[in-house]
Amino acid sequence: MAEAQALTQDRAEEHSRRMEAVLLEVGRVIVGQRDILEGLLLGLVTDGHILLEGVPGLAKTLAVRTLARVVKTGFQRIQFTPDLLPADIIGTTVYRRETGEFTVKRGPIFSNIILADEINRAPAKVQSALLEAMQERQVTIGNETFTLSDPFLVLATQNPIEQEGTYPLPEAQVDRFLLKLRIDYPNRDEERTILERMAGREIPVVNEVITPEEITTIKTAVNAVFVDEKIKDYILDIVFASRDPARYGLNLAPLIAYGASPRATLALTQLTRARALLNGRGFVVPEDVKAIGHDVLRHRILVTYEAEAEQLTSDDIVTTLLENIEVP
């Protein structure tokens, strides 16, 4: 095992430089938000869909569009609205009078990176139209099933649920997002930089710095990153503590309606590998788990009405888990 770890470590710095080059290029447009940009990149190299949440005006759409431009691959933006139909996303069949046959007209979902802008402004039927594509990486139009391109990544933005004119996302769909990233307001210095960089000026043009083939190579390297058995047990303890907190000496049961699903275990493992590689390591450390824990678990732990009455969120629950589960 030490030999496999050393082999991966030799390649880790090279892959780290390629990933940092992507972050650097995106950073020419997006000021600050390092954690968010890292999350987007980690999702890209682990084949995971990402949900971005934040109030309007925080550059969610711009961040996704910029990342897509840095990657030499297909990109489609879908603006979700209350009158959007499933056929507007996946496509439909069209009757050709000249031939007397129905032909398939493919929708914008047939691309590599999909920006689902303000996904929670469309009703549940439209949101559900993404489920087959996100999970199975295929769509069905009429009687035909079509395989989607590789890579295929849905980057969805949403405004907070309490904003007017939005619809809650179904839990089954939310769980299919590898990460849920929350964007907050920039600090004063960052906003000053935004003012000087953007006010009355054109948005900087970014260069394509990475190819799909390079992304595939990095994905392979991510899978080779070493995860010690103690780290695996640590991840399992965190997930199981969200389901049965009393077993771990935590008084959280009245606050948790549903704990994290097995997808959380898989997501934590894969994303900690990717984060280790981003930091030039061929092995995972507990800090990787802590750093990615909130983004993986916040949308997979549902709190009770009692927790809401105490103004506690799933992020608060995750913080308690990470602070109290013994670190190897």
C-alpha positions as CSV (number, residue, x, y, z in Angstrom):
1,M,0.0,0.0,0.0
2,A,2.9,2.4,0.7
3,E,4.1,1.8,-2.8
4,A,0.7,2.7,-4.3
5,Q,0.6,5.8,-2.1
6,A,4.1,6.9,-3.2
7,L,3.2,6.5,-6.8
8,T,0.1,8.7,-6.4
9,Q,2.1,11.3,-4.5
10,D,4.6,11.6,-7.3
11,R,1.7,12.6,-9.7
12,A,-0.2,14.7,-7.1
13,E,1.8,17.9,-7.5
14,E,1.5,17.8,-11.3
15,H,-2.3,17.5,-11.1
16,S,-2.5,20.1,-8.4
17,R,-0.8,22.6,-10.7
18,R,-3.3,21.9,-13.4
19,M,-6.2,22.4,-11.0
20,E,-4.7,25.6,-9.6
21,A,-4.3,26.9,-13.1
22,V,-8.1,26.6,-13.5
23,L,-8.8,28.4,-10.2
24,L,-6.3,31.1,-11.2
25,E,-8.0,31.7,-14.5
26,V,-11.5,31.8,-13.0
27,G,-10.2,34.2,-10.4
28,R,-9.5,36.7,-13.1
29,V,-13.2,37.3,-13.1
30,I,-14.5,36.2,-9.7
31,V,-13.2,38.1,-6.8
32,G,-12.6,36.1,-3.6
33,Q,-15.0,33.1,-3.1
34,R,-12.0,30.7,-3.0
35,D,-14.1,28.0,-1.2
36,I,-16.9,28.3,-3.8
37,L,-14.5,28.0,-6.7
38,E,-12.7,25.1,-5.1
39,G,-16.1,23.4,-4.7
40,L,-17.0,23.9,-8.3
41,L,-13.7,22.4,-9.4
42,L,-13.9,19.5,-7.1
43,G,-17.4,18.7,-8.5
44,L,-16.0,18.8,-12.0
45,V,-13.2,16.3,-11.3
46,T,-15.5,13.9,-9.4
47,D,-18.4,13.8,-11.8
48,G,-20.8,15.4,-9.3
49,H,-23.6,17.9,-9.7
50,I,-23.5,21.1,-7.7
51,L,-26.2,23.3,-6.1
52,L,-25.2,26.9,-5.6
53,E,-27.4,28.9,-3.2
54,G,-27.3,32.6,-2.4
55,V,-29.3,35.8,-2.7
56,P,-29.4,37.6,-6.0
57,G,-26.3,39.5,-7.1
58,L,-23.5,37.3,-5.7
59,A,-22.2,36.2,-9.1
60,K,-23.4,32.6,-8.9
61,T,-24.3,32.5,-12.6
62,L,-21.1,34.3,-13.5
63,A,-18.9,31.9,-11.6
64,V,-20.5,28.9,-13.4
65,R,-20.3,30.5,-16.8
66,T,-16.6,31.4,-16.2
67,L,-15.7,27.9,-15.1
68,A,-17.4,26.5,-18.2
69,R,-15.4,28.9,-20.5
70,V,-12.1,27.8,-18.9
71,V,-12.9,24.2,-19.8
72,K,-12.7,23.3,-23.5
73,T,-16.1,21.7,-23.6
74,G,-19.8,22.2,-24.4
75,F,-21.9,24.6,-22.3
76,Q,-25.6,25.4,-22.2
77,R,-27.4,27.8,-19.9
78,I,-31.1,27.1,-19.1
79,Q,-33.0,29.9,-17.4
80,F,-35.7,28.3,-15.2
81,T,-39.0,30.2,-15.1
82,P,-42.5,29.3,-13.8
83,D,-43.7,28.6,-17.4
84,L,-40.8,26.3,-18.4
85,L,-41.8,22.9,-19.6
86,P,-39.9,19.6,-19.4
87,A,-39.7,19.5,-23.2
88,D,-37.8,22.8,-23.1
89,I,-35.0,21.0,-21.2
90,I,-34.7,17.5,-22.6
91,G,-36.3,18.0,-26.1
92,T,-39.4,16.6,-27.8
93,T,-40.6,14.8,-31.0
94,V,-41.5,16.9,-34.0
95,Y,-43.7,15.8,-36.9
96,R,-42.1,16.3,-40.3
97,R,-44.9,16.7,-42.8
98,E,-42.6,16.2,-45.8
99,T,-41.6,12.7,-44.6
100,G,-44.7,11.8,-42.5
101,E,-42.4,10.8,-39.6
102,F,-41.7,12.0,-36.1
103,T,-38.1,13.1,-35.5
104,V,-36.4,14.0,-32.2
105,K,-35.4,17.6,-31.5
106,R,-32.9,17.5,-28.7
107,G,-33.0,20.0,-25.9
108,P,-30.2,22.0,-24.3
109,I,-29.5,19.2,-21.8
110,F,-27.4,17.6,-24.6
111,S,-24.2,19.3,-23.7
112,N,-21.4,18.9,-21.2
113,I,-21.8,21.6,-18.6
114,I,-25.3,22.7,-17.9
115,L,-26.1,25.9,-16.0
116,A,-29.5,25.4,-14.5
117,D,-30.0,29.1,-13.6
118,E,-32.4,29.7,-10.7
119,I,-33.6,26.1,-10.7
120,N,-36.1,26.7,-7.9
121,R,-38.1,29.2,-10.0
122,A,-39.6,26.4,-12.0
123,P,-42.3,24.0,-10.7
124,A,-41.6,20.5,-9.5
125,K,-42.5,18.8,-12.8
126,V,-39.7,20.7,-14.6
127,Q,-37.2,20.1,-11.8
128,S,-38.0,16.4,-11.9
129,A,-37.2,16.3,-15.6
130,L,-33.6,16.7,-14.6
131,L,-33.6,13.6,-12.3
132,E,-33.0,10.9,-15.0
133,A,-30.3,13.0,-16.6
134,M,-28.5,13.7,-13.3
135,Q,-28.6,10.2,-12.0
136,E,-28.6,8.0,-15.0
137,R,-26.9,10.4,-17.4
138,Q,-29.5,9.6,-20.0
139,V,-32.9,11.1,-21.1
140,T,-35.9,9.6,-22.7
141,I,-37.7,11.4,-25.5
142,G,-40.8,9.6,-26.8
143,N,-39.8,5.9,-27.0
144,E,-36.1,6.5,-27.4
145,T,-33.4,6.7,-24.7
146,F,-30.3,8.9,-25.4
147,T,-27.0,8.8,-23.5
148,L,-25.7,12.1,-22.5
149,S,-22.2,13.4,-23.3
150,D,-19.1,12.8,-21.1
151,P,-18.3,14.8,-19.1
152,F,-21.9,15.8,-18.0
153,L,-22.3,18.2,-15.1
154,V,-25.3,20.1,-13.8
155,L,-24.4,23.3,-12.0
156,A,-27.6,24.7,-10.6
157,T,-28.1,28.0,-8.9
158,Q,-31.0,28.9,-6.6
159,N,-32.2,31.8,-4.4
160,P,-33.0,31.0,-0.8
161,I,-36.4,29.3,-0.5
162,E,-37.9,32.2,1.5
163,Q,-37.5,34.5,-1.5
164,E,-40.7,35.3,-3.3
165,G,-41.6,33.2,-6.4
166,T,-39.6,30.1,-5.6
167,Y,-40.4,26.4,-5.2
168,P,-38.7,24.0,-2.8
169,L,-36.7,21.4,-4.5
170,P,-37.8,17.8,-4.0
171,E,-35.6,15.9,-1.4
172,A,-34.9,13.2,-4.0
173,Q,-33.5,15.7,-6.4
174,V,-31.5,17.6,-3.7
175,D,-29.8,14.4,-2.6
176,R,-28.5,13.9,-6.1
177,F,-26.4,17.0,-5.9
178,L,-22.9,16.0,-4.7
179,L,-22.4,19.4,-3.1
180,K,-24.5,22.3,-1.9
181,L,-22.4,25.5,-1.8
182,R,-23.6,28.6,-0.1
183,I,-22.4,31.9,-1.3
184,D,-22.3,34.8,1.1
185,Y,-21.6,38.5,0.7
186,P,-18.0,39.6,-0.1
187,N,-16.1,41.5,2.6
188,R,-15.4,45.2,2.2
189,D,-12.0,44.8,0.5
190,E,-13.4,42.2,-1.9
191,E,-16.3,44.4,-2.8
192,R,-13.9,47.3,-3.4
193,T,-12.0,45.1,-5.8
194,I,-15.3,44.2,-7.6
195,L,-16.1,47.9,-7.8
196,E,-12.8,48.8,-9.4
197,R,-12.7,45.7,-11.7
198,M,-16.3,45.7,-12.9
199,A,-17.9,49.1,-12.7
200,G,-18.2,50.5,-16.2
201,R,-15.9,47.9,-17.6
202,E,-16.2,44.8,-19.6
203,I,-15.9,41.4,-17.9
204,P,-12.3,40.1,-18.5
205,V,-12.1,37.4,-21.1
206,V,-10.8,34.1,-19.7
207,N,-8.7,31.5,-21.6
208,E,-9.4,27.8,-22.0
209,V,-6.8,26.2,-19.8
210,I,-7.9,22.6,-19.5
211,T,-9.3,20.0,-21.8
212,P,-11.9,17.2,-21.2
213,E,-9.0,14.7,-21.7
214,E,-7.0,16.4,-18.9
215,I,-10.1,16.3,-16.7
216,T,-10.5,12.6,-17.3
217,T,-6.8,12.1,-16.4
218,I,-7.4,14.0,-13.1
219,K,-10.5,11.9,-12.4
220,T,-8.4,8.8,-12.7
221,A,-5.8,10.3,-10.3
222,V,-8.5,11.2,-7.8
223,N,-9.6,7.6,-7.7
224,A,-6.0,6.6,-6.9
225,V,-5.6,8.9,-3.9
226,F,-5.1,6.8,-0.8
227,V,-7.7,6.7,1.9
228,D,-6.6,5.1,5.2
229,E,-9.0,2.7,7.0
230,K,-9.1,5.1,9.9
231,I,-10.2,7.9,7.6
232,K,-13.0,5.6,6.2
233,D,-14.1,4.9,9.8
234,Y,-14.1,8.6,10.5
235,I,-16.3,9.3,7.5
236,L,-18.7,6.5,8.5
237,D,-18.8,7.7,12.1
238,I,-19.9,11.2,11.0
239,V,-22.6,9.9,8.7
240,F,-23.9,7.4,11.2
241,A,-23.9,9.9,14.0
242,S,-26.4,12.0,11.9
243,R,-28.7,9.0,11.9
244,D,-28.2,7.7,15.5
245,P,-26.6,10.6,17.4
246,A,-27.3,9.0,20.8
247,R,-24.9,6.1,20.0
248,Y,-22.2,8.7,19.8
249,G,-23.1,10.5,22.9
250,L,-24.7,13.4,21.1
251,N,-28.1,14.9,22.2
252,L,-29.2,15.7,18.6
253,A,-32.0,13.2,18.1
254,P,-34.8,15.7,18.8
255,L,-33.3,18.0,16.2
256,I,-32.7,15.6,13.3
257,A,-35.7,14.4,11.2
258,Y,-33.6,12.4,8.7
259,G,-29.8,11.7,8.7
260,A,-27.5,11.6,5.8
261,S,-28.0,9.0,3.1
262,P,-25.3,6.6,1.8
263,R,-24.7,9.1,-1.0
264,A,-23.1,11.3,1.7
265,T,-20.6,8.5,2.6
266,L,-19.6,8.2,-1.1
267,A,-19.5,11.9,-1.6
268,L,-17.3,12.6,1.4
269,T,-14.9,9.9,0.4
270,Q,-14.6,11.0,-3.2
271,L,-14.4,14.7,-2.5
272,T,-11.8,14.3,0.2
273,R,-9.7,12.5,-2.4
274,A,-10.1,15.3,-4.8
275,R,-9.3,18.0,-2.2
276,A,-6.1,16.1,-1.2
277,L,-5.1,16.1,-4.9
278,L,-5.8,19.8,-5.2
279,N,-3.5,20.3,-2.2
280,G,-0.7,18.3,-3.8
281,R,-1.2,15.1,-1.7
282,G,-1.7,11.5,-2.7
283,F,-3.4,10.7,0.6
284,V,-6.4,12.0,2.6
285,V,-6.1,13.6,6.0
286,P,-8.9,14.4,8.5
287,E,-8.7,18.1,7.6
288,D,-10.0,17.2,4.1
289,V,-13.1,15.6,5.7
290,K,-13.7,18.6,7.9
291,A,-13.2,21.1,5.1
292,I,-15.7,19.5,2.8
293,G,-18.2,18.2,5.5
294,H,-20.6,21.1,5.4
295,D,-20.9,21.2,1.7
296,V,-21.7,17.5,1.5
297,L,-24.0,17.2,4.5
298,R,-26.0,20.4,4.8
299,H,-28.6,19.4,2.2
300,R,-28.7,15.7,3.3
301,I,-29.6,16.3,6.9
302,L,-33.2,17.4,7.5
303,V,-33.9,19.2,10.8
304,T,-37.1,18.9,12.8
305,Y,-39.6,21.6,13.7
306,E,-38.0,21.7,17.1
307,A,-34.7,22.6,15.6
308,E,-36.4,25.3,13.5
309,A,-38.1,26.7,16.6
310,E,-34.6,27.0,18.2
311,Q,-33.3,28.6,15.0
312,L,-30.9,25.8,14.3
313,T,-30.0,24.8,10.8
314,S,-28.5,21.7,9.2
315,D,-25.2,23.6,9.2
316,D,-25.4,23.9,13.0
317,I,-25.9,20.1,13.2
318,V,-23.0,19.4,10.9
319,T,-20.8,21.7,13.0
320,T,-21.7,19.7,16.1
321,L,-20.9,16.4,14.4
322,L,-17.5,17.6,13.1
323,E,-16.6,19.1,16.5
324,N,-17.6,16.0,18.5
325,I,-16.8,12.9,16.4
326,E,-13.3,11.7,17.4
327,V,-10.7,12.5,14.8
328,P,-8.2,9.7,13.9
